[in-house]
Amino acid sequence: MLFDLSGKTALVTGAGESAGPGIGAGIARARDAQGARAVVDDIKADTAAATVAAIEAAGGKAVAVCFDVVDRGAVLAGVREAEERFGPIDILVNNAGGTGGAPLAPFREQDPEKWELPIRSNLIGTLNCTHAVLEGMCARGWGRIVTIASVAGTTGMEVGASLYGAAKAGQVGFSRHLAVEVAPHGVTVNCVAPGFTMHGEVGGSHPLNRSQSRIPRLGAARDHAAACVYLASAEAEWVTGQVIQVNGGGQI
Ligand SMILES: NC(=O)c1ccc[n+]([C@@H]2O[C@H](COP(=O)([O-])OP(=O)(O)OC[C@H]3O[C@@H](n4cnc5c(N)ncnc54)[C@H](O)[C@@H]3O)[C@@H](O)[C@H]2O)c1
């Protein structure tokens, strides 16, 4: 099977069955379908349990290990617990993120007290989780880090997302440098940059998406899940330090 992940353990953060777009849950389900054991993190335990139940119902292996990616101590404890249950983490998908509670608004109207929220939720969360699994990957000579960035990390948009964009661009810059650092150890580091993505069905429209007349449809979790499966596979071992744009061809 192409892109076979059998025997691998994949940790996906923010992978609960969300009422939102649910990109992480889609990634966890796709990983499992390719044969990997899925460690499902989410800050909300009930939604993580729902993803695990869906994977088990489909005949797969999954465990919920819930932690806040912003809390480094909780991340370390969560990774330890996951490794006790399913063995070393071979694949990490840094998916947890979002605005971190900061409103979408022009930068000039943003409260400086809230500048850090999206930086913590996206960038610091990614650093915490990556740091927790990286040493083991390098020691074993194999690993995959995939971070869910955003079109907002590489393109200017008129949607009040400058702080979120800064955090997403931070994930991209971090990944490019880390890719060079750990390439000799058999570990690849890449980003997937989603365009506007909706929950469930792939039709519909999005009020913030100016490019929808130019793209075939809005995105769904499965679009990003497929890119993640590829980047996690053995076939992608010569792809590192890249940002795969998954946006239907529309930047904004
Ligand atoms: N939906 C889009 O249009 C879009 C576009 C570009 C990038 N993204 C990125 O995709 C990722 C997933 O977002 P989504 O749209 O699927 O949102 P979502 O709200 O459906 O899912 C996010 C999940 O992460 C969990 N989470 C949030 N903060 C967490 C934390 N600190 N620790 C652990 N879990 C946490 C939430 O409980 C939720 O289940 C995010 O990084 C987001 O920035 C989304």
The ligand as an ORCA input file, in Angstrom:
! r2SCAN-3c Opt
* xyz 0 1
  N     -10.489     26.067      9.467
  C      -9.725     26.831      8.704
  O     -10.215     27.517      7.779
  C      -8.242     26.850      8.938
  C      -7.441     27.483      7.980
  C      -6.062     27.524      8.168
  C      -5.492     26.920      9.287
  N      -6.294     26.331     10.213
  C      -5.618     25.698     11.369
  O      -6.040     24.354     11.498
  C      -5.903     23.939     12.865
  C      -7.189     23.266     13.306
  O      -8.238     24.235     13.298
  P      -9.750     23.902     12.929
  O     -10.203     24.936     11.962
  O      -9.916     22.462     12.623
  O     -10.445     24.282     14.338
  P     -11.350     23.454     15.328
  O     -11.813     24.446     16.342
  O     -12.363     22.633     14.595
  O     -10.331     22.452     16.018
  C      -9.324     22.865     16.909
  C      -9.231     21.840     18.008
  O      -8.077     22.135     18.808
  C      -8.426     22.059     20.173
  N      -7.518     22.963     20.893
  C      -7.523     24.320     20.858
  N      -6.547     24.797     21.626
  C      -5.917     23.718     22.171
  C      -4.823     23.576     23.070
  N      -4.204     24.658     23.577
  N      -4.418     22.329     23.400
  C      -5.060     21.239     22.896
  N      -6.121     21.320     22.065
  C      -6.541     22.545     21.701
  C      -9.874     22.498     20.241
  O     -10.542     22.022     21.408
  C     -10.443     21.889     18.953
  O     -10.927     20.573     19.144
  C      -5.529     25.194     13.657
  O      -4.131     25.217     13.866
  C      -5.944     26.327     12.736
  O      -5.221     27.506     12.976
  C      -7.648     26.273     10.075
*
